[in-house]
C-alpha cells in the first residue's frame, strides 16, 4: 500500500510538471483565449488601416474578395539561418466568421537582424479560402512588386499573385515591401482559439 501511494504521488508530480496540466481552470483558459482573439482582431484592424494608407485601392479589393487573412510576423536572421513566426486571422467576407491562425518558417540565407512585417492575403473564391484555412498552406513562392514608399512609386500592382486565386500584400514599417517573399512559410489554424 505504501508503494502504491509513492507511485501515485510520483505520477501526479510528473503529470503536473510535464505540461499536461497547466494549473489553470477552464474559466481562466477561456478568458485568456478571448483576450488573444481580441488582440488578433485589433492587430487585424491596424494592419488593414496601414494597408489602406499605402495602397488606397486595396480597400475595394479587400471588400470584394471572398475573404482575407492578415498576419503580424517577426523574422530573425542570424548569419545563415533565418526563422519567422507570427499570428493572425482569416476573415470570411461572406459569412463574417473569423478563423484564428498561426504561421512559421525557417530557412537558410545570409543576413543578420530582426524584421517586423505584416502580410495580407486576399482570396478570390471559396475554394482557395477554405483550402487555406482548413488544410493550412505552405508557401514556396517569391515575387517582386511595384512598391509605394512614402509618396513615391505606385501601389496598384503591389498585390502579388502567389498562387491561383490568392494575392498578397506585404507591409514593412516603411510601407509596402518591394519584395514579397513567403518562401518556406507554413500557415495553419490555431487549435486553441478556434
C-alpha positions as a LaTeX table, in Angstrom:
\begin{tabular}{lrrr}
\hline
Residue & $x$ (\AA) & $y$ (\AA) & $z$ (\AA) \\
\hline
Unk1 & 0.00 & 0.00 & 0.00 \\
Unk2 & 2.87 & 2.37 & 0.82 \\
Unk3 & 4.45 & 1.68 & $-2.59$ \\
Unk4 & 1.16 & 2.41 & $-4.32$ \\
Unk5 & 0.96 & 5.84 & $-2.62$ \\
Unk6 & 4.52 & 6.62 & $-3.68$ \\
Unk7 & 3.83 & 5.55 & $-7.28$ \\
Unk8 & 0.60 & 7.58 & $-7.44$ \\
Unk9 & 2.36 & 10.61 & $-5.92$ \\
Unk10 & 5.19 & 10.35 & $-8.47$ \\
Unk11 & 2.74 & 10.00 & $-11.36$ \\
Unk12 & 0.84 & 13.09 & $-10.20$ \\
Unk13 & 4.10 & 15.04 & $-9.88$ \\
Unk14 & 5.20 & 14.01 & $-13.37$ \\
Unk15 & 1.80 & 14.90 & $-14.77$ \\
Unk16 & 1.78 & 18.32 & $-13.10$ \\
Unk17 & 5.30 & 19.27 & $-14.24$ \\
Unk18 & 5.11 & 17.78 & $-17.72$ \\
Unk19 & 2.78 & 20.41 & $-19.16$ \\
Unk20 & $-0.28$ & 18.14 & $-19.36$ \\
Unk21 & $-1.83$ & 20.12 & $-16.56$ \\
Unk22 & $-1.36$ & 23.87 & $-16.67$ \\
Unk23 & $-2.89$ & 24.50 & $-13.27$ \\
Unk24 & $-5.41$ & 26.90 & $-14.84$ \\
Unk25 & $-9.12$ & 26.47 & $-14.61$ \\
Unk26 & $-11.30$ & 26.19 & $-17.72$ \\
Unk27 & $-12.60$ & 29.67 & $-16.93$ \\
Unk28 & $-9.05$ & 31.12 & $-16.86$ \\
Unk29 & $-8.14$ & 29.40 & $-20.12$ \\
Unk30 & $-11.33$ & 30.66 & $-21.77$ \\
Unk31 & $-10.61$ & 34.22 & $-20.59$ \\
Unk32 & $-7.03$ & 34.06 & $-21.94$ \\
Unk33 & $-8.27$ & 32.74 & $-25.29$ \\
Unk34 & $-10.90$ & 35.52 & $-25.51$ \\
Unk35 & $-8.19$ & 38.09 & $-24.81$ \\
Unk36 & $-5.95$ & 36.55 & $-27.51$ \\
Unk37 & $-8.82$ & 36.72 & $-30.02$ \\
Unk38 & $-9.42$ & 40.41 & $-29.18$ \\
Unk39 & $-5.71$ & 41.15 & $-29.62$ \\
Unk40 & $-5.66$ & 39.49 & $-33.05$ \\
Unk41 & $-8.78$ & 41.41 & $-34.10$ \\
Unk42 & $-7.11$ & 44.65 & $-33.01$ \\
Unk43 & $-3.94$ & 43.78 & $-34.94$ \\
Unk44 & $-6.07$ & 42.88 & $-37.98$ \\
Unk45 & $-7.76$ & 46.32 & $-37.88$ \\
Unk46 & $-4.40$ & 48.11 & $-37.52$ \\
Unk47 & $-2.92$ & 46.10 & $-40.40$ \\
Unk48 & $-5.83$ & 46.90 & $-42.73$ \\
Unk49 & $-5.70$ & 50.59 & $-41.75$ \\
Unk50 & $-1.99$ & 50.68 & $-42.61$ \\
Unk51 & $-2.60$ & 48.86 & $-45.91$ \\
Unk52 & $-5.31$ & 51.33 & $-46.92$ \\
Unk53 & $-2.93$ & 54.21 & $-46.15$ \\
Unk54 & $-0.22$ & 52.92 & $-48.50$ \\
Unk55 & $-2.49$ & 51.33 & $-51.12$ \\
Unk56 & $-5.90$ & 53.06 & $-51.06$ \\
Unk57 & $-7.28$ & 50.91 & $-53.89$ \\
Unk58 & $-6.71$ & 47.83 & $-51.72$ \\
Unk59 & $-9.79$ & 48.73 & $-49.63$ \\
Unk60 & $-12.05$ & 47.88 & $-52.56$ \\
Unk61 & $-10.04$ & 44.72 & $-53.32$ \\
Unk62 & $-10.38$ & 43.52 & $-49.70$ \\
Unk63 & $-14.11$ & 44.26 & $-49.64$ \\
Unk64 & $-14.69$ & 42.47 & $-52.96$ \\
Unk65 & $-12.65$ & 39.39 & $-52.10$ \\
Unk66 & $-14.29$ & 36.20 & $-50.84$ \\
Unk67 & $-12.14$ & 36.57 & $-47.74$ \\
Unk68 & $-8.79$ & 37.77 & $-46.50$ \\
Unk69 & $-6.16$ & 36.93 & $-43.90$ \\
Unk70 & $-3.80$ & 39.21 & $-42.01$ \\
Unk71 & $-0.64$ & 38.15 & $-40.18$ \\
Unk72 & 1.78 & 40.04 & $-37.96$ \\
Unk73 & 5.19 & 38.40 & $-38.28$ \\
Unk74 & 8.59 & 38.73 & $-36.73$ \\
Unk75 & 11.62 & 37.35 & $-38.52$ \\
Unk76 & 15.12 & 36.76 & $-37.20$ \\
Unk77 & 18.13 & 36.24 & $-39.42$ \\
Unk78 & 21.33 & 35.03 & $-37.75$ \\
Unk79 & 24.21 & 34.77 & $-40.24$ \\
Unk80 & 23.00 & 31.78 & $-42.32$ \\
Unk81 & 19.81 & 30.68 & $-40.51$ \\
Unk82 & 16.50 & 32.50 & $-40.55$ \\
Unk83 & 13.21 & 31.93 & $-38.76$ \\
Unk84 & 9.87 & 33.70 & $-38.73$ \\
Unk85 & 6.83 & 33.32 & $-36.55$ \\
Unk86 & 3.54 & 35.08 & $-36.43$ \\
Unk87 & $-0.12$ & 35.13 & $-35.58$ \\
Unk88 & $-3.12$ & 36.27 & $-37.49$ \\
Unk89 & $-6.64$ & 35.63 & $-38.57$ \\
Unk90 & $-8.59$ & 34.89 & $-41.70$ \\
Unk91 & $-11.92$ & 36.60 & $-42.26$ \\
Unk92 & $-14.68$ & 35.24 & $-44.47$ \\
Unk93 & $-16.39$ & 38.25 & $-46.07$ \\
Unk94 & $-19.45$ & 36.16 & $-46.99$ \\
Unk95 & $-20.20$ & 34.75 & $-43.51$ \\
Unk96 & $-18.42$ & 37.29 & $-41.30$ \\
Unk97 & $-16.61$ & 34.47 & $-39.48$ \\
Unk98 & $-13.04$ & 34.86 & $-38.18$ \\
Unk99 & $-10.61$ & 31.94 & $-38.15$ \\
Unk100 & $-7.53$ & 32.40 & $-35.95$ \\
Unk101 & $-4.27$ & 31.18 & $-37.45$ \\
Unk102 & $-0.52$ & 30.88 & $-36.92$ \\
Unk103 & 2.45 & 30.94 & $-39.26$ \\
Unk104 & 6.04 & 29.88 & $-39.12$ \\
Unk105 & 9.01 & 29.42 & $-41.38$ \\
Unk106 & 12.66 & 28.62 & $-41.36$ \\
Unk107 & 15.36 & 28.79 & $-43.93$ \\
Unk108 & 18.93 & 29.31 & $-44.87$ \\
Unk109 & 20.18 & 32.61 & $-46.18$ \\
Unk110 & 22.88 & 35.13 & $-45.38$ \\
Unk111 & 21.90 & 38.02 & $-43.16$ \\
Unk112 & 21.75 & 39.45 & $-39.69$ \\
Unk113 & 18.90 & 41.24 & $-37.98$ \\
Unk114 & 15.27 & 41.24 & $-36.93$ \\
Unk115 & 12.38 & 42.35 & $-39.10$ \\
Unk116 & 8.75 & 43.04 & $-38.29$ \\
Unk117 & 6.27 & 42.85 & $-41.14$ \\
Unk118 & 2.61 & 42.32 & $-41.92$ \\
Unk119 & 1.12 & 40.08 & $-44.61$ \\
Unk120 & $-2.35$ & 40.46 & $-46.07$ \\
Unk121 & $-3.75$ & 37.66 & $-48.25$ \\
Unk122 & $-6.78$ & 38.17 & $-50.49$ \\
Unk123 & $-8.78$ & 35.12 & $-51.56$ \\
Unk124 & $-10.68$ & 35.19 & $-54.84$ \\
Unk125 & $-13.16$ & 32.42 & $-54.08$ \\
Unk126 & $-14.49$ & 29.93 & $-51.52$ \\
Unk127 & $-12.30$ & 27.08 & $-52.76$ \\
Unk128 & $-8.97$ & 28.85 & $-52.15$ \\
Unk129 & $-10.16$ & 30.42 & $-48.89$ \\
Unk130 & $-11.38$ & 27.10 & $-47.47$ \\
Unk131 & $-8.22$ & 25.33 & $-48.58$ \\
Unk132 & $-6.06$ & 27.96 & $-46.86$ \\
Unk133 & $-7.88$ & 27.85 & $-43.53$ \\
Unk134 & $-8.88$ & 24.17 & $-43.36$ \\
Unk135 & $-5.78$ & 22.48 & $-44.71$ \\
Unk136 & $-3.18$ & 25.06 & $-43.89$ \\
Unk137 & $-0.95$ & 26.28 & $-46.63$ \\
Unk138 & 2.69 & 26.03 & $-47.38$ \\
Unk139 & 4.05 & 28.87 & $-49.43$ \\
Unk140 & 7.03 & 28.31 & $-51.66$ \\
Unk141 & 6.95 & 31.46 & $-53.70$ \\
Unk142 & 8.84 & 34.68 & $-54.06$ \\
Unk143 & 7.63 & 37.66 & $-56.04$ \\
Unk144 & 8.64 & 41.22 & $-56.74$ \\
Unk145 & 6.14 & 44.04 & $-56.64$ \\
Unk146 & 5.84 & 47.66 & $-57.54$ \\
Unk147 & 6.09 & 49.35 & $-54.17$ \\
Unk148 & 4.98 & 52.59 & $-52.65$ \\
Unk149 & 7.40 & 54.01 & $-50.14$ \\
Unk150 & 6.25 & 57.38 & $-48.87$ \\
Unk151 & 4.96 & 59.46 & $-51.79$ \\
Unk152 & 7.00 & 57.69 & $-54.48$ \\
Unk153 & 6.07 & 54.75 & $-56.65$ \\
Unk154 & 2.74 & 53.18 & $-57.39$ \\
Unk155 & 0.90 & 50.63 & $-55.29$ \\
Unk156 & $-1.62$ & 49.45 & $-57.86$ \\
Unk157 & 0.41 & 46.35 & $-58.68$ \\
Unk158 & 1.64 & 45.83 & $-55.14$ \\
Unk159 & $-0.69$ & 42.89 & $-54.53$ \\
Unk160 & 1.24 & 39.91 & $-55.86$ \\
Unk161 & $-0.43$ & 36.73 & $-57.08$ \\
Unk162 & 1.29 & 34.00 & $-55.05$ \\
Unk163 & $-0.97$ & 31.11 & $-56.07$ \\
Unk164 & $-4.06$ & 30.75 & $-58.26$ \\
Unk165 & $-6.79$ & 32.83 & $-56.59$ \\
Unk166 & $-4.50$ & 34.20 & $-53.83$ \\
Unk167 & $-2.94$ & 37.66 & $-53.80$ \\
Unk168 & $-0.55$ & 39.05 & $-51.21$ \\
Unk169 & 0.36 & 42.46 & $-49.84$ \\
Unk170 & 3.40 & 42.63 & $-47.59$ \\
Unk171 & 3.94 & 45.68 & $-45.37$ \\
Unk172 & 7.02 & 46.83 & $-43.52$ \\
Unk173 & 7.49 & 49.83 & $-41.24$ \\
Unk174 & 8.20 & 51.92 & $-44.36$ \\
Unk175 & 5.09 & 50.90 & $-46.26$ \\
Unk176 & 4.66 & 48.28 & $-48.94$ \\
Unk177 & 7.53 & 45.86 & $-49.34$ \\
Unk178 & 9.40 & 45.97 & $-52.62$ \\
Unk179 & 9.76 & 42.21 & $-52.50$ \\
Unk180 & 7.18 & 39.85 & $-51.05$ \\
Unk181 & 9.00 & 36.72 & $-50.01$ \\
Unk182 & 6.97 & 33.96 & $-48.39$ \\
Unk183 & 9.21 & 31.06 & $-49.30$ \\
Unk184 & 9.06 & 28.09 & $-46.95$ \\
Unk185 & 6.26 & 29.53 & $-44.83$ \\
Unk186 & 3.53 & 27.36 & $-43.30$ \\
Unk187 & 0.10 & 28.68 & $-42.23$ \\
Unk188 & $-2.31$ & 26.72 & $-40.02$ \\
Unk189 & $-5.35$ & 27.08 & $-37.76$ \\
Unk190 & $-4.73$ & 27.93 & $-34.11$ \\
Unk191 & $-6.10$ & 24.92 & $-32.24$ \\
Unk192 & $-6.68$ & 26.87 & $-29.02$ \\
Unk193 & $-8.56$ & 29.87 & $-30.40$ \\
Unk194 & $-10.96$ & 28.29 & $-32.92$ \\
\hline
\end{tabular}
